[in-house]
Amino acid sequence: MTRQIWGDPDGIPEGSDVALEAVLTVDGAIAPSQVTSSGIYSVSIENTVQPLQTILTDELSDVVTSSLGLVRWDITAVQTASWPMGTFDGDIKLVDSGGSITYWPVSLRVRSVID
C-alpha cells in the first residue's frame, strides 16, 4: 500500500485545528465491503525522532462515508499543541464488525507556526 502523507508539502501548522482525511482502498480500489461504517477506525502516529513521544494514539474517527472510502478525524488545537516539527509515521487501523483488522500506512508532516 502507498503511504498517504497528511500535510504535504508544507506541513500542518503545529497548534492548529485540523481535519485529517483518508480515502481507504484495498488493492487500489474502494471496497465498501471492507471500508465500512460498521467498523471502528483509529489512527496512531509516533514521533520517530523521539520514539517515546506519541503524536496520536488510537484516535477514533469522527466521520466515515463508506461509499467513498472516506474516513476523517477532527483534531483540535489542544491535541496538536505539543506536536514538534517533522514528519512522523503511523497507521490507520480498522477493526471490522467480524473482528478482522486492516492497516493503512500514513505519515503526518508538521511545521512550526509562522508569525
C-alpha positions, 0 to 999 in steps of 0.5 A: 500500500502507498503511504498517504502523507497528511500535510504535504508539502508544507506541513500542518501548522503545529497548534492548529485545528485540523481535519485529517482525511483518508480515502481507504482502498484495498488493492487500489480500489474502494471496497465498501465491503471492507471500508465500512461504517460498521467498523471502528477506525483509529489512527496512531502516529509516533514521533520517530525522532523521539520514539517515546513521544506519541503524536496520536494514539488510537484516535477514533474517527469522527466521520466515515462515508463508506461509499467513498472510502472516506474516513476523517478525524477532527483534531483540535488545537489542544491535541496538536499543541505539543506536536514538534516539527517533522514528519512522523509515521503511523497507521490507520487501523480498522477493526471490522464488525467480524473482528478482522483488522486492516492497516493503512500506512500514513505519515503526518508532516508538521511545521512550526507556526509562522508569525 
